[in-house]
Amino acid sequence: MFTGIIETTGTILKVLPKGSNIDFWIESTVTPELKIDQSVAHNGVCLTVVEIEGNSYRVTAVDETLQKTNLGQWAAGSIVNIERSLKIGDRLDGHFVQGHVDATATCTERKALEGSHLYTFSYPRQFAALLIEKGSVCINGVSLTAFNVTDKTFTVTIIPYTYSHTNFHAIDRGTVVNIEFDVLGKYLLRKDALNYDPKE
């Protein structure tokens, strides 16, 4: 479980295809604090640390992950957002994020304001019921508030700190990002779909 508050970024050093999977070697300032078998979110995708060497570590993305995320577009030099899992007792500064990306979205507009940046994204219409005005959404691992929500697009505002401390500064028109919808909305939608009655 994560919160969508990015700790740091990492740099992709190597991309090593292995059958239908891909291994990624990543360099990051948090590497010395990592342990084998630890869960770490990369652009919002929960991946397991399988090897550590100096200031870099290796994770593996399976085919299912590659199909539903933007990890297949990573290359040596790519910058990714990193967050370690939530500790019990920590403040929840963002929202509950599972690290299970639902789909990708595409940036359709980027607009610089006085000190902040507006980004509009298009997303698959099949997920429209999971996104509400002023609701939480996770983009590339970053917990954000959506507004101007339609059944195909939404907008977020990025403050200067987030812009400079995540890979949002590299997002422009046409950039594909990972998106995870609020898990609470998913359970509510599932309950309604089953016509759930707690008395039964």
Phi, psi and omega per residue, in radians:
M1 nan 2.444 -3.110
F2 -2.271 -3.129 -3.105
T3 -2.134 -0.208 -3.096
G4 1.444 0.239 3.048
I5 -1.808 1.901 -3.032
I6 -1.247 2.276 3.121
E7 -1.434 -0.762 -3.061
T8 -2.864 -3.084 3.042
T9 -2.062 2.868 3.076
G10 -2.300 2.803 3.131
T11 -1.998 2.242 3.088
I12 -1.238 2.139 3.139
L13 -1.670 -0.757 -3.100
K14 -2.452 2.522 3.050
V15 -2.135 1.992 -3.010
L16 -2.146 1.693 3.096
P17 -1.111 2.390 3.086
K18 -2.403 1.637 -3.048
G19 1.146 -2.199 3.120
S20 -1.557 -0.033 3.133
N21 -1.768 2.942 3.018
I22 -2.366 2.276 3.000
D23 -1.636 2.411 3.089
F24 -2.125 2.266 2.961
W25 -1.702 2.236 -3.027
I26 -2.221 2.334 3.068
E27 -1.793 2.296 -3.115
S28 -2.707 2.745 3.121
T29 -1.223 -0.317 -3.139
V30 -1.552 -0.085 -3.084
T31 -0.901 -0.780 -3.125
P32 -1.053 -0.325 -3.122
E33 -1.682 -0.063 -3.098
L34 -1.476 2.800 3.078
K35 -2.293 2.672 3.060
I36 -1.031 2.430 3.118
D37 1.360 0.185 3.117
Q38 -1.480 2.518 3.114
S39 -1.575 2.253 3.136
V40 -2.361 2.379 3.112
A41 -1.541 2.263 3.114
H42 -2.127 1.971 -3.024
N43 0.909 0.591 3.099
G44 1.531 0.005 -3.119
V45 -1.797 2.134 3.114
C46 -1.298 2.055 3.125
L47 -2.251 2.640 -3.085
T48 -1.688 2.294 3.069
V49 -1.253 2.117 -3.085
V50 -1.977 -0.257 3.131
E51 -2.778 2.489 3.128
I52 -2.257 2.353 -3.137
E53 -2.567 1.874 -3.103
G54 1.110 -2.186 -3.133
N55 -1.688 0.242 3.135
S56 -2.210 2.810 3.140
Y57 -2.543 2.832 -3.081
R58 -2.024 2.411 3.026
V59 -2.266 2.775 -3.135
T60 -2.130 2.299 3.059
A61 -1.903 2.189 3.132
V62 -1.477 2.980 -3.053
D63 -1.007 -0.738 3.133
E64 -0.996 -0.748 3.114
T65 -1.154 -0.741 -3.121
L66 -1.135 -0.565 -3.127
Q67 -1.269 -0.537 -3.013
K68 -1.818 -0.025 -3.066
T69 -2.275 -3.091 3.100
N70 -1.673 0.199 -3.096
L71 -1.091 -0.520 3.116
G72 -1.126 -0.259 3.127
Q73 -1.648 -0.114 3.131
W74 -1.141 2.515 3.098
A75 -2.472 2.903 3.083
A76 -0.967 2.228 -3.112
G77 1.775 -0.260 3.111
S78 -1.103 2.480 3.109
I79 -1.782 2.254 -3.117
V80 -2.155 2.591 3.092
N81 -1.399 2.405 -3.081
I82 -2.198 2.353 3.019
E83 -2.487 2.273 3.023
R84 -1.438 2.837 -3.034
S85 -1.138 2.718 -3.094
L86 -1.202 2.361 3.025
K87 -1.586 2.461 3.050
I88 -1.098 2.245 -3.119
G89 1.780 -0.236 3.082
D90 -1.294 2.747 3.037
R91 -1.259 2.453 3.087
L92 -1.638 1.528 -3.047
D93 -1.381 -0.368 3.109
G94 -1.870 -1.985 3.013
H95 -2.593 2.966 -3.121
F96 -1.157 2.074 -3.139
V97 -2.138 2.246 -3.097
Q98 -1.512 -0.399 -3.033
G99 1.455 0.284 3.110
H100 -1.925 1.632 -3.065
V101 -1.152 2.335 -3.119
D102 -1.472 -0.655 -3.046
A103 -2.962 -3.106 2.995
T104 -1.901 2.728 3.063
A105 -2.245 2.798 -3.095
T106 -2.113 2.301 3.097
C107 -1.215 2.170 3.132
T108 -1.861 -0.278 3.119
E109 -2.791 2.452 3.055
R110 -2.303 2.213 -3.071
K111 -2.312 2.209 3.108
A112 -1.520 2.211 3.060
L113 -1.841 -2.937 3.123
E114 -1.414 1.512 3.085
G115 1.746 -0.158 3.118
S116 -2.404 3.071 -3.108
H117 -2.355 2.358 3.078
L118 -1.801 2.323 3.087
Y119 -2.187 2.312 3.029
T120 -1.943 2.381 -3.106
F121 -2.193 2.536 2.974
S122 -1.771 2.496 -3.096
Y123 -2.451 2.846 -3.105
P124 -1.077 2.281 -3.067
R125 -1.058 -0.426 -3.114
Q126 -1.111 -0.291 -3.132
F127 -1.756 0.157 -3.032
A128 -0.994 -0.614 -3.102
A129 -1.205 -0.239 -3.098
L130 -1.660 -0.009 -3.099
L131 -2.157 2.159 -3.113
I132 -2.150 2.784 3.098
E133 -1.052 2.225 -3.109
K134 1.175 0.324 3.087
G135 -1.568 2.906 -3.129
S136 -1.453 2.500 3.057
V137 -2.571 2.558 -3.127
C138 -1.925 2.115 -3.140
I139 -2.081 2.094 -3.078
N140 0.872 0.607 3.105
G141 1.531 -0.023 -3.089
V142 -1.729 2.179 3.095
S143 -1.298 2.130 -3.076
L144 -2.416 2.880 3.094
T145 -1.847 2.204 -3.122
A146 -1.556 2.510 3.020
F147 -2.537 3.038 -3.013
N148 0.873 0.777 -3.055
V149 -1.366 2.267 2.979
T150 -2.145 -3.100 3.133
D151 -1.356 0.031 3.129
K152 -2.375 -0.295 -3.087
T153 -2.465 2.830 3.014
F154 -2.748 2.885 -3.105
T155 -2.214 2.575 3.036
V156 -2.321 2.738 3.067
T157 -1.961 2.362 -3.135
I158 -1.964 2.157 3.108
I159 -1.362 2.828 -3.094
P160 -0.964 -0.694 -3.124
Y161 -1.082 -0.844 3.130
T162 -1.110 -0.687 -3.139
Y163 -1.039 -0.707 -3.056
S164 -1.580 -0.331 -3.077
H165 -1.848 0.110 3.061
T166 -2.316 -3.079 3.115
N167 -1.559 0.278 3.092
F168 -1.110 -0.472 3.128
H169 -1.129 -0.323 3.141
A170 -1.672 -0.048 -3.131
I171 -1.493 2.254 3.131
D172 -2.473 -3.127 3.126
R173 -0.953 2.224 3.139
G174 1.683 -0.225 3.133
T175 -1.207 2.360 3.119
V176 -1.672 2.261 -3.106
V177 -2.159 2.808 3.051
N178 -1.499 2.496 -3.134
I179 -2.356 2.302 3.040
E180 -2.172 2.209 -3.139
F181 -1.496 2.788 -3.073
D182 -1.029 2.159 -3.092
V183 -1.096 -0.533 3.126
L184 -1.134 -0.675 3.093
G185 -1.130 -0.592 3.137
K186 -1.139 -0.754 -3.132
Y187 -1.197 -0.651 3.106
L188 -1.141 -0.723 3.130
L189 -1.138 -0.696 3.118
R190 -1.122 -0.720 3.120
K191 -1.064 -0.796 3.129
D192 -1.123 -0.660 -3.117
A193 -1.134 -0.524 -3.131
L194 -1.612 0.007 -3.058
N195 0.903 0.852 -3.046
Y196 -1.108 2.331 3.070
D197 -2.166 1.927 -3.079
P198 -1.091 -0.249 -3.127
K199 -1.461 -0.243 -3.115
E200 -1.362 nan nan
